[in-house]
């Protein structure tokens, strides 16, 4: 589905990504883990076209995406949910969702967009009750739902989720991760970027660990969880106690 | 003339100039919300609107129904050019640099207008024949009604556009959060350009409808643009409803102030009230909330 091949990226003289490669298969949830500053958000910005890779390729179903504008990427089926929700605060929930479907304005797509509204409200029941409410007045968890619902309105094949649990209470985090788990059955693969490694690995099948701009380790969720060295080195000492945090 | 008749006369003329200030203020708001800059060429949009009407309606003899949309389209085009050739092309994203680009553009525009139309005042024919009308003791011309009607229509179109069309919501989304808007596949640059086109169109409308009263010239819009800026500040800079309220209040203040004291002081009265309001409410009458921003 999505493949990132040996991508390099620098901010001026500062090398932020070194030969990063990863793949996300159809119907898969893949976690991208790493400490603050490891390059996770930079990698996402390269994948979603906000930054252009200096070397390497980003491909979706074999088609090279380098150099495409964000609008073309959205049409191709690659949509990012930005870190910190970034909802359009003064606009209503419904208007936010409608803007998510901005690239699907064609006549033929109208019926499908209407169906997708209902699909999103089914997936996020709290939003259905707040259609007319300004998105900025919702709770953090609800705003995360708006951000995810807005992205789903673009009918993505691959969803890039940047730190969905950031700043959310554990209970709300669990609720969000439960919804993430249901996305592959809706025809949407997920690349989940998280600092909350335990939470992310509880929903992902596979994961990549990013440090200093390079992939340090890759494996199944269980392999990453069971690698004691890895846990200590990359996921932080607080996770040594065992894989309980963030699990439902 | 009785006091009552005088009052309604002042109100009528206040609403007329206030409409122009409101249109100019809306233009300032549109560009501010899209780019966070003050567009100092807004007054030149007004001048060009009037000059185009002089040429199309007066010299070329086109019917008003054709001349007005043409004038609006030309100035909207100038707005797009300002964004595409200068503001959007600048290497720097520094606000002060971008604002200065609009100052430079304004000087350039005025120079070109002076070359093309000369320095003298040009008479622009009214949209319909001048017959004096009387209402509640106030004497006015059909042009006053055109000004009020066209301003109301422009405001109605803007409200519909921003609240009920996907493109209008996309412009608002770009104003609220350009990065998130880009991630939704919205072409942010195009939306900014659209804001410049709309600001140009509003300026053109203002110039086209006021110049039959004031006459047109290469710099007729400069002072009106400045008043529009003041009106936008008075209402709360960037606030859509504030621009309308600010524009009409400023027009009424000027007119009533001139009537109560002397027309010599009409600008002074308006600006003193503006300063007083800003001392008490630095964000303007309706400023501060994100809700009504467009």
Interface residues (C-beta under 8 A of the other chain):
Chain A: X48 X50 X69 X70 X71 X72 X73 X74 X75 X79 X80 X82 X86 X87 X88 X89 X90 X91 X95 X98 X99 X100 X102 X103 X105 X134 X136 X150 X151 X154
Chain B: X166 X169 X170 X172 X173 X176 X177 X179 X180 X181 X182 X183 X184 X185 X186 X187 X290 X291 X293
